[in-house]
């Protein structure tokens, strides 16, 4: 079978720069890494294929030769295509420096020892929990206790899965290596496919007498209460990762994580705007005209607010540092009070008569007020002209 074009493998065009190559390779490596796809043999092939393509295209000399001669050009003139058929996956990453910006697989060596073979047990699965928070909890931070159902370590065997430590035996299939190697010979040469041993799941050992409590799994179904500390300033969609709090691993494997997804509850009074909050205040027409003092709710109790005479609808009044304490910050946002003037839908006869009188007053005629203001600015302009 002919090899795929390296640019096609990475999903980039031939003009892609180094950053585009890194981004494309990182995406594929995360998607097809065998630790994330233990039951998919095709993922391993695609992972190695992407690693091979990036190894060539990231090197200016190799890339130039490949662009000119294709795969055939990599076998002459001192160049050779990289061999990723019998290389440990963690070694593959070491060939590409720090393009991944750290541990992209939540542990890197998780489930494998430095020699490439799988360590004791199989890691437990991660768990996702949705946590609803009030605006007050978001504003000041909170500590929540959550009761979750999950796999917990078997107390009888302490997670090993065996009745006693002497019940472990060297795996007869892999002779303790934890690996199963299959050699394929083709016209292009020999290829070695290395996979975890199917008998011992890569541990290199089997159990003679399994624990009666957990049937050799090293874990049982249980329930546990965990504590989650929520920092102030989180937003809807943010998440917290609690490592080691998820499902217990199989036969001593490390526990997974609990991923807490934040959901912000709608507040009765406030609308959130970043670290600021907005409160809609309803006042009467007389109060807007004459001015008044009102009491408004805040995230902590109530506060008094002075409404100046002549306050216009839609005006924003600020209460400093009455908002939300920012994420990873000691600075608090503000509370804005948006003034809305209440217009009654029904009035009685006396009120109607009073309003008819006010309607005839020039102070209640918006057109005259605009003309008066324009006349003032015109006179001011003439003075300085």
N, C-alpha and C positions, 0 to 999 in steps of 0.2 A: 504493500500500500504506500503510495507516494506521500511525502511529508507535506503538511499544510504550510502555506506561506506564513512567515513569522509575523508580518503585519496583521494578517487575518487572525492569527491566534490571539494577539493582544487586542484586536478590535480597534486599531488606529490606522490612520493613513500614512503614506510614506513621508509626509512632511512633518510628522509629529516630533516635537522637541523632547528633551530629556525628562522634563516634568510630566509631560503627557504619557510618556512610556512608564514612568514610575507609578503614576496614578492608575494606569490601566493594569499593570502587573499586580499592584497591591490589591486591587479589586478582585482579580482572578484568584490570587493566592488565598485571600480570605474566604472566597466562595468554595474553592476546591481542596483546601487543606485536608488531608486524610483524617486528622483528629476531629474534624467537623463532619466528616462523611465516612465513618468507620465501616459501613455496610455497602459502600458504593465503590467498586473497583475502578469504574470509569473516572471517578474524581481524582484518583491518584495519577492516572495517565494524563489528564488535563492539567493537573498541577505541575507535573514534570515538563509537559509541553510548553506551558507558559514560562516556566523558569528557564528553559533552554532558549526560547525566543528572546526573552529579556537579556539574557547573558550575552547574546550576540549583538542585539540592537543598541545596547547601552554603550558599547565600545565603538568609538568612531572608526577605527581601522577595520574591525570586523564588519561593521555595518556597511561601510563603503564597498567592501569586497562582496558582501552578500547582495547589495543593491545591483552590482554589476553582473555577477555570475550566478546568483541564486545559491541553492543548497550545494550544488556541485563545486562552487568556488570556495567553500569552506573546507574542502578536503585537500587543497593544494596550496602551495606558496607559504607553507609554515603555519597555516590555520587549520584547526579541526573543530568540528561541532562539539559542544560540551556534552559529556555523557552523564545524564541524570538517572540512568536506569538502575544503578546500584549505589545510590547516595542517600544517606539519611536526610530526612526532611529538614531537620534543624540545621544540618550542614549547608543545605541549599540556601537558607536565609543568611547564613554567615558570609556567603559569597557576595551578597548585595549590600553590605554595610548597614546603614541605619535608615534606609528608605522607608521602613515601616514606622519609624518614630516610636520605637519601644515595643512592648509586648502586645501584639494585635490579637492574639488568640486567648486573652484572659489567663495567661499563665505560661505561655510558650512551651515549657517543658512538661506541662500538665499531662499526665498519663504516660510520659516517656522519661527514661533516664538519660543521662548524657551520652551513653553509648548507643542510643537509638532504640533500645528495646523498651518495652512497656514496663513501668514500675508496678509495684504491688497494687492489685485491685484496678477497678475501673471508676473514673470520676463520676460523681452523682450529677443528676440533671439540675439545671437552674430552674428557679420558680419566678413567676411574675405575679405581683400583687398590685391591685389598684387601691390607692389610698386617697379618700376624699378629705379635704381640709377646708376649714372655714377661713375667711379672710383674716380674722383675728389670729388664728394659728400661723398663717403665712406671715403676718406682719411682725410677730414677735418670736417665732420659732415655737416648736412644741416637741414633746416626747410622747410617743404613742406605743402602746403595747398591743401586739397582734398575735392572735392564736391561729396557728396554721397547721394543717395536716400534711405530713410529709414522711419520707423514709428516714428513720433514725437508726443510729448504730445499735446493733444487737448487744445487749448488756451481758448475755450469757457467754458469748465468745469474744467480746470486746471488738467486734467488727471483723474478725479474721475469717469466720465461716467454718472453722474447724473446732472439734470438741476440745483438742489440746494442741499445743505447738508441735508435738511429735507426730501429729497426723498428717503433716505435709510431706509430699513425696516429689521428687524431681519428675517433671513431665516426660513421659516416654516418647512422645511425638517429636518434641523439639530438643530433647536432652538438656533442658534447662535454659536454653537460649531465649525462649519466648518468641522466636521467629520461625516462620515457615518460608522457605526459599524454593522458588520454582524457576528452573532454567529453561528458556525457550531458545531453540537454535533455528536461525533463519539464514537466508542467503547473505544477509547483511552482517551476520555475526551472532554471538550469544547474548541473550538478555536475561538478567536476573531480576525476578519480581519478588520483593520481600514484603511479607505481611505478618501480622500477629498470628501466633499459633492458634488454630481453631479449637484445640483441645483445652488449653490452659488460659485462653484469652490474652496471651502475651506475658503472663506472669512467670512462666518457666517452672511452675509447680502445680500439683493437683492435691486434692484432699482425700485422705483415706477414709476418715470418719467425719461426716459433716455434722455441724451443730444442729441439734434437734429443734431448737427454738426458731432459727431462721432458715433451716434447710440448706445451710451452706452459703447463703447469700451475704451474710455478715450485716444484714440490716433488716428491719421490720417496719411495718406501717405504724405510725404513731402520731402524736400531737405535741406541739411545742409552742411556748409563748416567747416571742422575740421582742426586743425593744428597738424602736426606730427613733432616732433623734433627727428632727426636721429643722434645718437651719432657716432663719428668717429670709424672706425675699424669694422663695422658690416660685415657679410659675407652672401653669397648667402644661403638662407634657414633660416636665423635668422628671428625672428618675434618680434614685439612689441605689447603689449596689452594695449589698451586704455580703461580703465574701465569706464562704464557709458556713452560711446559715441555711443553705438550701438542702436538697435531698442528700442523704448520706451516700457515699460511694459503695460500690459493690466490692465485697471482700477487702475492706480496708482502704479503698480508693478515697481520695479527698472529696469532701462535700462540695456540692455546687453552691451557687450564689442565690440570694433572694434579690430580685430586682423590683424595687418599689416605685411604681409609676404614680406621679402626683396628679390628682384631679382637683381643681379648684371649684368649690361650691359657690353658687350664685348668692350674693348677699342681699339681705332685705332692704338695705338703705344705700349702699355704696356701689359705685362703678369703679373698677380699677383701671389706672392708666400708668403702667410701669410701676414705679414705687410711690406714685401719687394716687390719691383716691378722690372721687367726686361725689358730692351729695347735692341732690336737687331740693332746694328750699322753696316752699310755696308761701308767698305773703300776699296780703290784700292790697288793693289799689290805694286806700288811705295810708297804709304803712309804707308803701313804696314812695308815696308823695311826701309824707310828713316825717318819715324815718321812724325807727323803733329799735328795740333790743330784743333779740330772740335767743332761744336755747337750741342748739343743734347737737345731734349725736356724734360721737367720735368713736374710734376703735377702742378707746378706754374711757368710758363714761360719757359726760356731756360737757359742752363748752358754751359760753355766752358770746354772742356776736352782735356787733352794732351795725345796724342798717342805716346808712346816711339818707337824709331827705333827698328826694329826686333820683333815687336809685332806679336804673333802667333794667327792663327784663333782659335776662341773658348775661348779666354782669357776673364775673367770677370774683369771689372774695376768698382770700387765702388765710388758712390757719397753718402757720409754720410748724414743721416737724410733727404733724399729726397723722402722717401717712405710714408707709411700710419701711421697715429697716431693710436696706438693700442686702442682696446675697453677697456673702463674704465682705461685708462692709459695716461700718458703725454709723453711717449716715442714714437719716430717715427722710423719707419724702414728705410732701405736704398734703393737706386736705384742702380741696377747693370746694367752695359752696357756690353753686350756680343758682342765681336768683330767678325765680319764675313768679310772675304776677298772676294771681288768681282772678279770673273773670267769672262772676256768678252767672249761672244759666237762667235763674229766675229772680225777679225782684218784685216788690209790692208797689202800690200806688205812690206812697210817700217817697220811696227811693227813686222811682221813675221821675217824679216831679223835681227832686233835688238834682238828678243827673241832667235833666233838661236845662236847668239853670246853669249848671257847670258847663254844659255844652256851648252856651252862648258866651262864656268867658274867653277872652283872648289867650289866657294862660293854658287853656285846654284845646286850643286850635293849633295843631302841629304845623300847618302851613304858615300861620302868622309867626310862630316861633322860629321857623327856618328863615323867613323874610327878615325878622328882627336880627337874627344872628348874622345874616349876610350883610345887612345894613351896617351893623357894628364893624365888621371886618372891612367893609368898603371905606368907612370913615377912618379907620385906623390906617388903611393903605394910603389914603389921601394925605394924612398927616406927615408920613415919612417919604412921600414922593416928591 
